[in-house]
Amino acid sequence: MQAFEYASPSNLKEAVGLLGNTWDEAAVLAGGTDLISLMKEYVYTPRRVVNVKGVKELKGIQKTSAGVRVGAAVTLDEFIHHSLIRSEYPALFTAAHNISSQQIRNMGTVGGDLCQRPRCWYYRTGNGLLAQKDGKSLVPEGENRYHAIFGGGPAYFVSASSLGPGLIALGAKVRVVSASGNREIPLEKFFVTPQSEDQREIALQPNEILSEIIIPPAGGARSATYEVRQKEALDWPLAAASVVLRMKGNSVTSARVVLGHVAPTPWVAAGAEKMLAGKTINEDVARQAGEAAVAGAKPLSGNAYKVQLTRVAVKRALLAAASGKGVTDHGTGRTD
């Protein structure tokens, strides 16, 4: 690991004052479950590491008039054990609970989940975020079984965030803070697809800290997340879907369907959302929504299997949400 300066501020003002105007100047350390591995592999070599674990402004979960405020430094374990999250936001509870490593849940944070770097092996082995050589991506003709089936090019990695799809489906926002003030960003716009190597996959700037997530009131909406994984042990999903249904009786008045781990950002399945309006959710309607969700998918040479997994994830998430149960387990192989 390259030598670095270490700082441990006691408050948010001190923390943002320690950041720089470029990513190379400083990195924020919260849980460290992603940052430390990047530094050990020399993929990221910041000159200063700013430890924000002791910053009280970044902690806590509170119900407010705007919904639920979640501090960015809240651990995933604190998140899933909070009664508000489990009772009102089952899509988020499931997504966090399915991170099967207790060690990761104890150390990893909600903000860290949103800000973690792509798990793409091209990026992690030093080939850059876009994995290009001589101006051409290595991914389409390379090893790409875990890469994007939507929105690919010039980036083909998939967003690693577990909570991103559910938070977008719920209409959440994030607040980011810098020395010059703060701003709110709809989570749907927080994730971006970089067009060049000097861009990042989130809208955060080098001199900003993600301070909190604001989740709107559930308001009786039914939600669920369903993930398909290769194995039960710690791993990232192959495909996932988070859905939020607002209903009148048994009829859907509006739906949000957001896919995970299939695109460089959490992917809004607008076609599925549109076809669900006015419908009663049953097996056939859920299957049709799964078909609509994958319309326009462009699989690469080695990841066409993700199309079927995505269909299944959407179908099962919708059935779970409509049933009112919401909390789901993840699948490991069935594709019906």
C-alpha positions as CSV (number, residue, x, y, z in Angstrom):
1,M,0.0,0.0,0.0
2,Q,1.3,3.5,-0.9
3,A,2.1,5.7,2.1
4,F,-0.6,8.3,2.9
5,E,-1.5,11.0,5.4
6,Y,-4.2,10.1,7.9
7,A,-6.8,12.4,9.5
8,S,-9.6,11.7,11.9
9,P,-11.9,14.8,12.2
10,S,-14.4,15.1,15.0
11,N,-17.1,16.9,13.0
12,L,-18.4,17.4,9.5
13,K,-16.9,20.9,9.0
14,E,-13.5,19.6,9.8
15,A,-14.0,16.6,7.5
16,V,-14.9,18.5,4.4
17,G,-12.0,21.0,5.1
18,L,-9.6,18.1,4.7
19,L,-10.8,17.1,1.2
20,G,-9.2,18.3,-2.0
21,N,-10.3,19.3,-5.5
22,T,-9.1,16.1,-7.1
23,W,-9.7,12.5,-6.2
24,D,-6.0,11.9,-5.8
25,E,-5.8,14.4,-3.0
26,A,-8.1,12.7,-0.4
27,A,-10.4,9.8,0.2
28,V,-13.2,9.4,2.7
29,L,-12.9,6.3,5.0
30,A,-16.1,5.1,6.7
31,G,-16.4,1.3,6.8
32,G,-13.3,0.9,4.6
33,T,-14.6,-2.4,3.2
34,D,-14.0,-1.2,-0.4
35,L,-11.4,1.6,0.0
36,I,-8.8,-0.5,1.8
37,S,-8.9,-3.2,-0.9
38,L,-8.5,-0.6,-3.6
39,M,-5.5,0.9,-1.9
40,K,-3.9,-2.5,-1.2
41,E,-4.1,-3.3,-4.9
42,Y,-2.8,0.2,-5.9
43,V,-5.9,0.8,-8.0
44,Y,-6.5,4.0,-5.9
45,T,-3.7,5.8,-4.2
46,P,-5.0,8.9,-2.4
47,R,-2.4,11.1,-0.6
48,R,-4.7,11.6,2.4
49,V,-7.3,9.3,4.1
50,V,-10.0,11.1,6.0
51,N,-11.6,8.9,8.6
52,V,-15.3,10.0,9.3
53,K,-16.2,7.2,11.7
54,G,-16.3,9.6,14.6
55,V,-18.4,12.3,12.9
56,K,-21.7,12.4,14.7
57,E,-23.5,14.3,12.0
58,L,-23.2,11.3,9.7
59,K,-24.9,8.8,12.1
60,G,-28.4,7.9,13.2
61,I,-31.8,7.1,11.7
62,Q,-34.7,9.5,12.4
63,K,-38.2,9.8,11.3
64,T,-38.9,13.4,10.1
65,S,-41.7,15.3,8.3
66,A,-39.8,14.6,5.0
67,G,-39.7,10.8,5.7
68,V,-36.8,8.9,7.2
69,R,-33.3,10.5,7.4
70,V,-30.5,7.9,7.4
71,G,-26.9,9.1,8.2
72,A,-24.4,8.0,5.6
73,A,-22.2,6.4,8.3
74,V,-25.0,4.2,9.6
75,T,-23.8,0.6,9.3
76,L,-25.7,-1.9,7.3
77,D,-26.3,-3.9,10.5
78,E,-27.8,-0.8,12.2
79,F,-29.9,-0.3,9.1
80,I,-31.5,-3.7,9.0
81,H,-32.2,-3.8,12.7
82,H,-34.1,-0.5,12.7
83,S,-37.8,-1.1,13.1
84,L,-38.8,1.7,10.7
85,I,-36.8,0.1,7.9
86,R,-38.2,-3.4,8.3
87,S,-41.8,-2.3,8.8
88,E,-42.1,0.4,6.2
89,Y,-39.4,-0.3,3.6
90,P,-39.2,-4.1,3.1
91,A,-37.4,-3.6,-0.3
92,L,-34.5,-1.9,1.5
93,F,-34.5,-4.3,4.4
94,T,-34.2,-7.3,2.0
95,A,-31.5,-5.7,-0.1
96,A,-29.3,-5.0,3.0
97,H,-30.1,-8.2,4.7
98,N,-29.1,-10.2,1.6
99,I,-25.5,-9.0,2.0
100,S,-24.7,-12.3,3.6
101,S,-21.4,-11.4,5.4
102,Q,-21.9,-10.4,9.0
103,Q,-18.5,-8.8,8.9
104,I,-19.4,-6.6,6.0
105,R,-22.8,-5.6,7.6
106,N,-21.0,-4.7,10.8
107,M,-18.4,-2.5,9.1
108,G,-20.0,-1.4,5.8
109,T,-22.1,1.7,5.7
110,V,-25.2,2.8,3.9
111,G,-23.3,5.7,2.3
112,G,-20.5,3.3,1.4
113,D,-22.9,1.0,-0.4
114,L,-23.9,3.9,-2.6
115,C,-20.4,5.2,-3.2
116,Q,-18.5,1.9,-3.7
117,R,-16.5,1.5,-6.9
118,P,-17.4,-1.1,-9.6
119,R,-16.5,-4.7,-9.0
120,C,-15.5,-5.1,-12.6
121,W,-12.3,-7.2,-12.9
122,Y,-10.9,-5.0,-15.7
123,Y,-11.1,-2.0,-13.4
124,R,-9.8,-3.9,-10.3
125,T,-6.8,-5.2,-12.2
126,G,-5.7,-1.7,-13.3
127,N,-7.2,-1.5,-16.8
128,G,-9.2,1.7,-15.9
129,L,-12.9,2.4,-15.3
130,L,-13.8,2.0,-19.0
131,A,-11.4,-0.8,-19.6
132,Q,-10.1,0.6,-22.9
133,K,-7.0,-0.2,-24.9
134,D,-6.1,1.9,-28.0
135,G,-9.5,3.6,-27.6
136,K,-11.4,0.4,-27.7
137,S,-13.1,-1.4,-24.8
138,L,-11.7,-4.8,-23.8
139,V,-15.1,-5.9,-22.5
140,P,-17.3,-6.8,-25.5
141,E,-14.8,-9.3,-27.0
142,G,-13.4,-10.3,-23.6
143,E,-14.5,-12.0,-20.4
144,N,-17.9,-10.3,-19.8
145,R,-20.2,-12.8,-18.1
146,Y,-20.8,-10.4,-15.1
147,H,-21.1,-7.2,-17.2
148,A,-23.9,-4.9,-18.3
149,I,-26.9,-5.9,-20.5
150,F,-28.3,-2.4,-20.5
151,G,-26.7,1.0,-21.1
152,G,-23.4,-0.5,-22.1
153,G,-20.8,1.7,-23.8
154,P,-18.4,3.2,-23.2
155,A,-18.8,1.8,-19.7
156,Y,-19.8,-1.9,-19.4
157,F,-19.4,-2.4,-15.6
158,V,-22.5,-2.9,-13.4
159,S,-23.4,-0.7,-10.5
160,A,-22.4,-2.6,-7.3
161,S,-24.9,-0.9,-5.0
162,S,-27.4,-3.2,-3.2
163,L,-29.5,-0.3,-1.8
164,G,-29.5,1.9,-4.9
165,P,-32.4,0.3,-6.8
166,G,-34.7,0.2,-3.9
167,L,-33.9,3.8,-2.9
168,I,-34.5,5.0,-6.4
169,A,-37.8,3.1,-6.6
170,L,-38.8,4.9,-3.3
171,G,-37.9,8.3,-4.6
172,A,-35.0,8.9,-2.2
173,K,-32.6,11.8,-2.2
174,V,-29.1,12.2,-0.9
175,R,-27.6,15.3,0.7
176,V,-23.9,16.1,0.0
177,V,-21.8,18.6,1.9
178,S,-18.8,20.6,0.9
179,A,-16.9,23.6,2.5
180,S,-19.1,25.9,0.4
181,G,-22.5,24.5,1.4
182,N,-24.7,21.5,0.7
183,R,-27.0,20.2,-2.0
184,E,-29.6,17.6,-2.5
185,I,-29.6,15.1,-5.4
186,P,-32.4,12.7,-6.4
187,L,-30.8,9.3,-6.1
188,E,-31.8,8.5,-9.6
189,K,-29.4,11.3,-10.7
190,F,-26.7,10.4,-8.2
191,F,-25.6,7.4,-10.3
192,V,-24.1,8.3,-13.6
193,T,-22.5,6.5,-16.5
194,P,-19.0,7.9,-17.0
195,Q,-18.1,8.8,-20.6
196,S,-14.3,9.1,-19.9
197,E,-11.7,7.8,-17.6
198,D,-11.6,11.0,-15.6
199,Q,-15.3,10.8,-14.6
200,R,-16.8,8.8,-11.8
201,E,-19.9,6.7,-11.6
202,I,-21.5,8.9,-9.0
203,A,-22.3,12.6,-9.0
204,L,-20.2,13.3,-5.9
205,Q,-17.4,15.8,-6.3
206,P,-13.9,15.2,-4.8
207,N,-14.5,18.0,-2.2
208,E,-17.9,16.7,-1.1
209,I,-19.0,14.1,1.5
210,L,-22.3,12.2,1.2
211,S,-23.9,13.1,4.6
212,E,-27.3,11.5,4.6
213,I,-30.1,9.8,2.6
214,I,-33.7,11.0,2.8
215,I,-36.3,8.4,2.1
216,P,-39.9,9.7,1.5
217,P,-42.7,8.4,3.7
218,A,-43.8,4.9,2.6
219,G,-47.4,6.1,2.5
220,G,-48.8,2.6,2.3
221,A,-46.8,1.7,-0.7
222,R,-45.9,-2.0,-1.1
223,S,-42.3,-2.8,-1.9
224,A,-40.0,-5.7,-2.4
225,T,-36.5,-6.6,-3.7
226,Y,-35.6,-9.9,-5.3
227,E,-32.0,-10.9,-6.1
228,V,-30.6,-13.8,-8.1
229,R,-27.2,-15.0,-6.9
230,Q,-24.8,-17.7,-8.0
231,K,-24.2,-18.8,-4.4
232,E,-25.4,-18.2,-0.9
233,A,-22.0,-17.1,0.4
234,L,-20.9,-13.5,0.1
235,D,-21.1,-12.4,-3.5
236,W,-22.8,-9.7,-5.5
237,P,-26.1,-10.6,-7.2
238,L,-26.1,-11.5,-10.9
239,A,-29.4,-9.6,-11.3
240,A,-31.9,-7.9,-9.0
241,A,-35.1,-6.0,-9.1
242,S,-36.7,-3.6,-6.6
243,V,-40.3,-2.6,-7.0
244,V,-42.6,-0.2,-5.3
245,L,-46.4,-0.4,-5.9
246,R,-49.0,2.1,-5.0
247,M,-52.4,0.5,-5.1
248,K,-56.1,1.1,-4.8
249,G,-57.6,-2.1,-3.7
250,N,-56.1,-4.8,-5.9
251,S,-55.3,-2.4,-8.7
252,V,-51.9,-0.8,-9.3
253,T,-52.2,3.0,-9.5
254,S,-48.5,3.5,-10.1
255,A,-45.4,1.3,-10.1
256,R,-41.6,1.8,-9.9
257,V,-39.4,-1.0,-11.1
258,V,-35.6,-0.6,-10.8
259,L,-33.1,-3.2,-11.8
260,G,-29.8,-3.8,-10.2
261,H,-26.4,-5.3,-11.3
262,V,-27.3,-5.3,-15.0
263,A,-26.2,-1.7,-16.0
264,P,-23.6,0.9,-15.0
265,T,-26.3,2.5,-12.9
266,P,-29.5,1.1,-11.3
267,W,-31.7,0.7,-14.3
268,V,-35.3,2.1,-14.4
269,A,-37.5,-0.3,-16.3
270,A,-39.9,2.3,-17.6
271,G,-41.7,-0.2,-19.9
272,A,-42.6,-2.4,-17.0
273,E,-43.8,0.5,-14.9
274,K,-46.1,1.7,-17.7
275,M,-47.7,-1.7,-18.4
276,L,-48.4,-2.3,-14.7
277,A,-50.6,0.8,-14.3
278,G,-54.2,-0.2,-13.7
279,K,-53.4,-3.9,-13.5
280,T,-54.0,-6.5,-10.8
281,I,-50.8,-8.3,-10.0
282,N,-51.0,-12.0,-10.7
283,E,-48.5,-14.6,-12.1
284,D,-49.3,-13.7,-15.7
285,V,-49.1,-9.9,-15.2
286,A,-45.9,-10.3,-13.2
287,R,-44.5,-12.4,-16.0
288,Q,-45.5,-9.8,-18.6
289,A,-43.8,-7.1,-16.6
290,G,-40.6,-9.2,-16.5
291,E,-40.7,-9.4,-20.3
292,A,-41.3,-5.6,-20.5
293,A,-38.4,-5.0,-18.2
294,V,-35.9,-6.7,-20.4
295,A,-37.1,-5.1,-23.7
296,G,-34.1,-3.4,-25.2
297,A,-31.5,-5.5,-23.3
298,K,-28.3,-5.9,-25.3
299,P,-26.3,-8.8,-23.8
300,L,-22.7,-9.3,-24.6
301,S,-21.1,-12.5,-25.8
302,G,-21.0,-14.2,-22.4
303,N,-23.9,-12.7,-20.3
304,A,-27.2,-13.4,-22.2
305,Y,-28.2,-15.5,-19.2
306,K,-28.8,-12.3,-17.3
307,V,-31.8,-11.5,-19.4
308,Q,-33.7,-14.5,-18.1
309,L,-32.5,-13.8,-14.5
310,T,-33.8,-10.3,-14.8
311,R,-37.2,-11.4,-16.0
312,V,-37.4,-13.7,-12.9
313,A,-36.3,-11.1,-10.5
314,V,-38.9,-8.6,-11.7
315,K,-41.7,-11.3,-11.6
316,R,-40.8,-12.5,-8.1
317,A,-40.3,-9.0,-6.6
318,L,-43.8,-7.9,-8.0
319,L,-45.5,-11.0,-6.5
320,A,-43.8,-10.4,-3.2
321,A,-44.8,-6.7,-3.1
322,A,-48.4,-7.3,-4.2
323,S,-48.9,-10.0,-1.5
324,G,-48.0,-7.4,1.1
325,K,-45.3,-9.7,2.5
326,G,-42.5,-7.7,0.9
327,V,-39.5,-9.3,2.6
328,T,-38.0,-11.9,0.3
329,D,-35.1,-14.3,0.2
330,H,-32.8,-14.4,-2.8
331,G,-32.7,-17.0,-5.5
332,T,-29.7,-19.2,-6.4
333,G,-30.4,-20.8,-9.7
334,R,-34.1,-21.3,-10.4
335,T,-35.1,-19.3,-13.5
336,D,-38.9,-20.0,-13.8
